């Protein structure tokens, strides 16, 4: 047992974060005002609560979950049920940020109606406020918008296309590919997408798209000219067991912090330094004395029997 969900205000929530709920239209307004959108992935209650209280605008339950939380090799195997399980935990923690859930590989790659049905599950069963889908799936984005489900598009390096791309490579590296990316971005916006993640593309391509796209771009490995930025939580705090990619900035070393804490705990238990008397519960005085008397009587009786 551990008490983790004390009400807000009982922890040191960051000061100065306006409580105003972030919505998809609010993201568009931020773009209009030139205010950077701050996005982060999260997959569980404590980290998403910390992210929300720290004033993150958009929290994405990314399918990167497969790799950074479930230890899988890529994102392809994570299921809709697993994503919904984690999105529900994040939902309980997030009050201010826009909550976006990633549709996993296979959940929208068949028919449009299957994609819409799976997206509805994220809204109904998990409380997602938008879904994110990879690739220029214009027809699906239009159908989702018609079904009142806000959509975040995702273009450039789309990890669910791993096998087609032949690895995680920076995309849109030629003039033709950059123009195609721009055309895809506009098609998604026209179909109703409310925001667009641009991943693993040259800064110049992301800047050109951001300049005249009517919806906000949120970059990851796409340079500083996007309307916002997103990072994977585990990259930000170094919990990945791998060298950081070029675009990652590590703001803390939680891996080292946690490792040291666990090692100290192990040492304390091995040396009987944990728990201390102060960390133990005690009988009331009367009950303690009665217990001692009862144990002494039992010991006396057994000594007499042996004599
Ligand atoms: O799954 C994920 O974490 C993502 C972000 C990298 C945008 O899609």
Boltz pocket constraint, residues with backbone or C-beta under 6 A from the ligand:
constraints:
  - pocket:
      binder: B
      contacts: [[A, 41], [A, 60], [A, 61], [A, 62], [A, 63], [A, 64], [A, 65], [A, 102], [A, 197], [A, 199], [A, 220], [A, 230], [A, 231], [A, 232]]
      max_distance: 6.0
